[in-house]
Amino acid sequence: MKIAIVGGTGLTSLENLDIIRSEMMNTPFGETSSPLSIGRIDNKEVVFLARHGLTHNIPPHKVNYRANLWALNEVGVDTIIAVNAVGGIREDMVPGSLVVPDQIIDYTTSRSNTFFEDDLTQVTHIDFSYPYSAEIRNVILDSAKNNNINIIDGAVYAATEGPRLETAAEIQRLKQDACDIVGMTGMPEAALARELSIDYASICVNANWAAGLSEQLITMEAIEQTLLEGMEQVRQVIVQILVGQAYD
């Protein structure tokens, strides 16, 4: 198993992680969002990719998802653990909580969302009934449990276009659609991974209540503070995965 972590730049600050090299990659779909940082922890290789760029300057609708996934596949990655910031819709999705989604609904509108569109010998359809790998989801859940970290098992992720946050009416619509969390980076990343036969699962950090579900206004300062706290737990879960039995 060769694992990649796709998320924020702070994820490379893991205990006992030694970054060996960073490599910017050109692909048939352009450059990746950031260099691939390849490191070792407990003698096991891991690849990191900063989805929004090293300075967090790429908005979610402009991320080159196809280049990112293609490059990870090219270096032999067969498993991706994505880290996503989301807004909570369901009552138990309180700010600061972690969740491992098991379903996704795509509301994005302008993204290049497949590798299968040009110079095809035949039309290709992937089975996307269950968008997240059950095996990798269980690895994440077990690792959190072994670290005494509370994590919610199962949620429907609503992937919206961004970069703006949603209106209160839009959140009510998502709630009626049975969505539990809302974010801007879940798609087409998950589908592209499936097209490349890469096992994919996500750890989501509930950064705030979604629009209209709290009396408090949503501020970036509050979101960033919640994310800082949640990401510390995410790092602990990832270290446990990389050094634990589940990785073997």
DAZI-V256128 format. One record per backbone hydrogen bond with DSSP energy under -0.5 kcal/mol. CO is the residue of the C=O (numbers start at 1). NH is the residue of the N-H. Records with the same first field share a line. If there is no record, write none. Layout:
# DAZI-V256128
CO=NH, NH
This chain:
# DAZI-V256128
1=3
2=78, 79
3=47
4=6, 81
5=7, 49
6=83
7=51
8=11
9=12
10=13
12=14
14=17
17=19
18=20, 40
21=38
23=36
25=32
27=30
30=27
35=37
36=23, 38
37=39, 48
38=20, 21
39=46
40=18
41=44
44=41
45=3
46=39
47=5
48=37
49=7, 51
50=53
52=57, 58
53=56
57=59
59=62, 63
60=63
63=65
64=68
65=69
66=70
67=71
68=72
69=73
70=74
71=75
72=77
73=76
78=199
79=4
80=82, 201
81=6
82=203
84=205
86=207, 208
87=182
88=210
90=93
92=94
94=97
97=206
98=152
99=101, 204
100=154
103=157
105=107, 159
111=113
115=117
126=128
129=131
133=137
134=138
135=139
136=140
137=141
138=142
139=143
140=144
141=145
142=146
143=147
144=147, 149
145=148
148=150
152=100, 154
155=102, 103, 157
156=158, 180, 181
157=105, 159
158=160, 183
159=107
167=171
168=172
169=173
170=174
171=175
172=176
173=177
174=179
175=178
180=89, 90
181=158
182=87
183=160
186=190
188=192
189=193
190=194
191=195
192=196
193=198
194=197
197=199
199=80
200=133
201=82
202=204
203=84
204=99, 206
205=86, 207
206=96
208=88
210=213
217=219
219=223
220=224
221=225
222=226
223=227
224=228
225=229
226=230
227=231
228=232
229=233
230=234
231=235
232=236
233=237
234=238
235=239
236=240
237=241
238=242
239=243
240=244
244=247
245=248
